Amino acid sequence: MKTKEYGNLVQLIIKAKETLITSRKSDVFFTRRSILSFATIVTFLLDMQKTALQARGNNFLRHQACGMRVHVTKQAISKRRNEFDHTPFVKIMQELVKKEYSGEYKTAEWYNHTILAVDGSKFQLPCDDKLMSEFGDGGSGVYPMAGVSVLYDVLHGWPLDATITHSHMNERKECIDHIEYLCETLPDIAKKAIFTLDRGYPSLEMYEYLQSKNIKFVAKCKKESLAEINKAPIGDTIITSDISQLA
């Protein structure tokens, strides 16, 4: 997708009345005309310049007002941000992915296969009791930490799905959720995908699930989980193992 098409689609989503209605926290929010309209504040939040919030706001709004001097406080920006939830950003990502992988555009492949990777990580959140209660500390005991899991097209360079959840997340469950989303939203991609999984994902349950979905995969396994396979004779062999060995 070209940059102009990308921008046009993002603005179409942001300006859609449905996006506002489904994301605002109260029916009275964003009902009056204001320089900090819903579309403006969402666009501003997508403009990830690394400057102070006050300077970012003034520069952004000056550009929006065609060079006219506009002043807005950082408190006003924060207040507006708190009047709607995160769903506009989720919708933007999902709609862009659907468009990019609709078949209208050429995407990078390996022998007609889409190579996907799933991985999880943690990141530090601001010190806040509510965030600590919602996401946990990830074992640090000091700062709130969130768990993040991403389904990523390694050749085309696009994230297809992402989740932010509790720091003590179950990576296998998040992986299954990614696959369910892919099969439902982009079934053609799911059919030709090859999943690459790190050593934390393999288990007999995961293998059975992947096979039930007809998903092709390559998994990095712990050395001890391959002992029976390493001892197998040359030729076709069926290996069965206790699930605890791969957990």
BELMO-V776784 format. One record per helix or strand of 3 or more residues. SS is the DSSP state (A for helix, B for strand). FROM is the first residue (numbers start at 1). LEN is the number of residues. Records with the same first field share a line. If there is no record, write none. Layout:
SS=FROM-LEN / FROM-LEN
This chain:
A=3-13 / 17-7 / 38-9 / 53-12 / 74-8 / 87-14 / 129-7 / 171-15 / 187-5 / 204-9 / 223-9 / 243-3
B=113-12 / 145-9 / 158-9 / 193-5 / 216-4
